[in-house]
């Protein structure tokens, strides 16, 4: 009878341990200060824009996409993404990358692009015509 309680208790402790670990892994913080990102060593989401003066690079041999991200303060950071170029990347008004900074480079796991809305363009042209 006591063995059932011990085994049940261990299962509950392991369950809550795994649950706590998974919660800390999914709790990703937004950060826009590149210096803090470089020092944190944690997985973060970074918002900025693609620096069009420094063109992007596609390394098809190693399946890597490399570009420079710039924040509102003018700070730049090199981003390496294992994958292909995201849709509408060249037209994006802002970029959100999720990943970790290490060895002088931000290693992105995910890239999201925000493109200008077709509705905003129509609205702006209507204002100009009035």
C-alpha positions as CSV (number, residue, x, y, z in Angstrom):
1,X,0.0,0.0,0.0
2,X,2.8,2.4,0.9
3,X,4.5,1.7,-2.5
4,X,1.5,3.0,-4.4
5,X,1.7,6.3,-2.5
6,X,5.4,6.6,-3.1
7,X,5.1,5.9,-6.8
8,X,2.1,8.2,-7.1
9,X,4.0,11.0,-5.4
10,X,7.0,10.5,-7.6
11,X,4.9,10.7,-10.7
12,X,3.2,13.9,-9.5
13,X,6.6,15.5,-8.6
14,X,8.1,14.6,-12.0
15,X,4.9,15.9,-13.8
16,X,5.2,19.3,-12.1
17,X,9.0,19.4,-12.7
18,X,8.5,18.9,-16.4
19,X,5.6,21.4,-16.5
20,X,7.7,24.0,-14.8
21,X,10.6,23.4,-17.2
22,X,8.4,23.7,-20.2
23,X,6.8,26.9,-18.9
24,X,10.2,28.6,-18.5
25,X,11.1,27.6,-22.1
26,X,8.0,29.1,-23.6
27,X,8.2,32.3,-21.6
28,X,10.0,34.4,-24.3
29,X,10.6,38.1,-23.6
30,X,10.5,40.9,-26.2
31,X,13.7,43.0,-26.2
32,X,14.8,45.8,-28.4
33,X,18.1,46.7,-26.6
34,X,20.8,44.8,-28.5
35,X,23.4,45.2,-25.7
36,X,21.0,43.5,-23.2
37,X,20.4,40.7,-25.8
38,X,24.1,40.1,-26.2
39,X,24.6,39.8,-22.4
40,X,21.4,37.8,-21.6
41,X,22.2,34.4,-23.2
42,X,18.4,33.7,-23.2
43,X,15.9,33.1,-26.0
44,X,14.3,36.4,-26.9
45,X,12.1,38.1,-29.5
46,X,13.7,41.0,-31.2
47,X,11.9,43.7,-33.2
48,X,13.7,45.8,-35.8
49,X,14.0,46.4,-39.5
50,X,16.2,44.9,-42.1
51,X,19.2,47.2,-42.9
52,X,18.9,47.5,-46.6
53,X,22.3,49.2,-47.0
54,X,23.8,45.9,-46.0
55,X,22.2,43.4,-48.4
56,X,21.2,40.0,-47.2
57,X,23.0,36.8,-48.1
58,X,21.6,33.4,-49.0
59,X,23.9,30.4,-48.5
60,X,22.1,27.6,-50.3
61,X,24.9,25.1,-49.6
62,X,24.3,25.3,-45.9
63,X,20.6,26.4,-46.1
64,X,21.3,29.7,-44.2
65,X,19.8,33.2,-44.6
66,X,22.0,36.0,-43.2
67,X,21.0,39.7,-42.8
68,X,21.5,42.7,-40.5
69,X,18.8,43.8,-38.1
70,X,18.6,47.4,-37.0
71,X,16.6,48.7,-34.0
72,X,15.1,52.2,-33.4
73,X,18.3,53.4,-31.7
74,X,20.4,52.6,-34.8
75,X,22.1,49.6,-33.3
76,X,22.8,46.7,-35.7
77,X,23.0,43.0,-35.1
78,X,24.0,40.2,-37.5
79,X,21.2,37.6,-37.8
80,X,21.7,34.0,-39.1
81,X,18.7,31.9,-39.8
82,X,18.8,28.2,-40.8
83,X,16.3,28.2,-43.5
84,X,15.2,30.1,-46.6
85,X,14.3,33.7,-47.0
86,X,10.8,34.5,-45.5
87,X,8.0,35.5,-47.8
88,X,7.8,39.3,-48.5
89,X,11.1,39.9,-46.6
90,X,12.2,42.6,-49.1
91,X,8.9,44.5,-48.6
92,X,8.7,44.2,-44.8
93,X,8.4,47.3,-42.8
94,X,9.6,45.5,-39.6
95,X,11.0,42.1,-38.7
96,X,10.6,40.0,-35.5
97,X,13.2,37.4,-34.9
98,X,13.1,34.8,-32.1
99,X,16.4,33.2,-31.0
100,X,19.5,33.5,-29.0
101,X,22.7,35.6,-29.3
102,X,26.0,33.7,-29.2
103,X,29.5,34.0,-30.6
104,X,28.8,37.5,-32.0
105,X,25.8,36.5,-34.0
106,X,22.0,36.3,-33.3
107,X,20.9,32.8,-34.2
108,X,17.2,33.0,-35.2
109,X,14.8,30.1,-34.8
110,X,11.9,32.0,-36.3
111,X,11.4,35.1,-38.5
112,X,8.2,37.0,-38.8
113,X,7.8,39.9,-41.3
114,X,5.3,42.7,-41.1
115,X,4.4,44.2,-44.5
116,X,2.6,47.4,-45.3
117,X,-1.1,46.8,-45.5
118,X,-2.8,47.2,-48.8
119,X,-5.6,49.0,-47.0
120,X,-3.2,51.6,-45.6
121,X,-1.9,52.3,-49.1
122,X,-5.5,52.7,-50.4
123,X,-6.3,55.0,-47.5
124,X,-3.2,57.1,-48.0
125,X,-4.0,57.6,-51.8
126,X,-7.5,58.6,-50.9
127,X,-6.2,61.3,-48.6
128,X,-3.9,62.6,-51.2
129,X,-6.7,62.8,-53.8
130,X,-9.0,64.8,-51.5
